Amino acid sequence: MSLPQEIRPFHQDLQDTLFKASDAQWVENQPGMAWTRILWTGAETGTWAAIFRWKKGFVAPPHKHLSASHTYVLSGRLKVRDGVLEPGDYVYEPNGVLHGATEALEDTEYLFICNGPLLYFDEEKFTAYLGWEELEKWRANAAPTAEAATARNAAAKATVAG
């Protein structure tokens, strides 16, 4: 196609990414309570997208956003700070936001798109860091379903214990 001026990207190999969420694998984060379906990680920007599935009663620890994020609740209810998020609710959180614990008030799934890492902490120290590189490491233990991810973790623990 002829263009009126040169507008091709410097890196011609850049292109849109189409990813079928149904092909994404699940990782169990806390036995029987929390799973992550990794949709996409972007090494060039640090951005990542995932679906989180939490059972009622799961509590994510306090954390700080080291970048902006977007949350869209697909099902269930989440207690976040002083509010409750329900299906269809969308939240934008800017870089630097501090969270207390986040609790699943019902079995919940939500889409989370983060432009960088999260830093978890307790009263005394940093406890965890979650960014695109950690999600890529998690993929080694991923399974086609959340239930299969749970079974894989249980088998791995039994092997280590035995």
Secondary structure, DSSP 8 states (H G I E B T S, - for coil): ---SS----SSTT-------GGG--EEEEETTTEEEEEEEE-TTT--EEEEEEE-TT-EE--EEESS-EEEEEEES-EEETTEEE-TT-EEEE-TT-EE--EEESSSEEEEEEESS-EEEE-SSSEEEEE-HHHHHHHGGG-BSSHHHHHHHHHHHHHHHH-
